[in-house]
Amino acid sequence: MTSHRLPRRFALQRHEDATGVSGVGLVAYGTVYPTGRTTLAWCCSDISSVTVYDSPEQVIQVHGHSGTTDLVWIDEPEQEDTPKNR
């Protein structure tokens, strides 16, 4: 039987708004898939978008603004990432 890993969720917490667009506080949610691919969905304005990146490190490289934005994990990593109802 193949082990099925679950995606891991995170939030982007911005401490300073360098561009004046997203504001401060919780600005986006994301998901990291077992392949490392990462989705990011903005939640801070009327304009919504979802973007796919190669890794969570790439998200911080693009949106981290020199340390003014943190990636905060919502889910703890699991030893065996399998659905509980199997």
C-alpha positions as CSV (number, residue, x, y, z in Angstrom):
1,M,0.0,0.0,0.0
2,T,1.3,3.4,-0.9
3,S,1.7,6.1,1.8
4,H,-0.4,9.1,1.0
5,R,1.1,12.3,2.4
6,L,-1.2,15.2,3.1
7,P,-0.5,18.9,2.2
8,R,0.6,21.2,5.0
9,R,-1.0,24.6,5.5
10,F,0.6,27.9,6.4
11,A,-0.2,31.6,6.7
12,L,1.8,34.7,5.7
13,Q,2.0,37.2,8.6
14,R,3.2,40.6,7.5
15,H,4.7,42.9,10.1
16,E,5.4,45.8,7.8
17,D,3.7,46.7,4.5
18,A,6.6,47.8,2.2
19,T,4.4,48.3,-0.8
20,G,1.2,49.7,0.7
21,V,-0.8,47.0,-1.0
22,S,-1.4,44.1,1.3
23,G,-1.4,45.8,4.8
24,V,-0.1,44.1,7.9
25,G,-1.2,41.0,9.8
26,L,-2.5,37.9,8.1
27,V,-2.3,38.6,4.4
28,A,-2.3,35.1,2.7
29,Y,-2.8,31.4,3.2
30,G,-0.8,28.7,1.5
31,T,-0.4,25.0,1.1
32,V,2.7,22.9,0.7
33,Y,2.2,19.6,-1.2
34,P,4.3,16.5,-0.7
35,T,6.2,17.3,-3.9
36,G,7.2,20.7,-2.4
37,R,5.0,22.6,-4.8
38,T,3.4,25.5,-2.9
39,T,0.2,27.4,-3.5
40,L,-0.4,30.9,-2.1
41,A,-3.8,32.6,-1.9
42,W,-4.1,36.3,-0.9
43,C,-6.8,37.2,1.6
44,C,-6.1,40.9,2.2
45,S,-8.0,42.7,-0.5
46,D,-10.9,42.6,-2.9
47,I,-8.6,41.2,-5.6
48,S,-7.9,37.5,-5.0
49,S,-5.4,35.3,-6.7
50,V,-3.8,31.9,-6.2
51,T,-0.2,31.4,-7.3
52,V,1.9,28.2,-7.5
53,Y,5.6,28.2,-6.5
54,D,8.2,25.5,-6.5
55,S,8.7,25.6,-2.7
56,P,7.8,27.6,0.5
57,E,11.3,29.0,0.4
58,Q,10.5,30.6,-3.0
59,V,7.4,32.2,-1.5
60,I,9.5,33.9,1.2
61,Q,12.1,34.9,-1.4
62,V,9.4,36.7,-3.4
63,H,7.1,38.0,-0.7
64,G,9.3,38.1,2.5
65,H,10.3,41.7,2.0
66,S,13.7,41.3,3.8
67,G,12.2,39.7,6.9
68,T,9.1,41.8,7.3
69,T,6.9,38.8,6.5
70,D,6.9,35.4,8.3
71,L,5.6,32.0,7.1
72,V,3.7,30.6,10.0
73,W,2.8,26.9,10.0
74,I,-0.9,26.1,10.7
75,D,-0.4,22.3,10.7
76,E,2.3,20.4,12.6
77,P,4.3,18.0,10.4
78,E,3.0,14.4,10.8
79,Q,5.2,11.3,11.0
80,E,2.9,9.4,8.8
81,D,0.8,11.7,6.7
82,T,-2.2,9.5,6.1
83,P,-5.9,10.4,6.4
84,K,-7.3,9.6,9.8
85,N,-10.4,7.9,8.4
86,R,-8.6,5.1,6.4
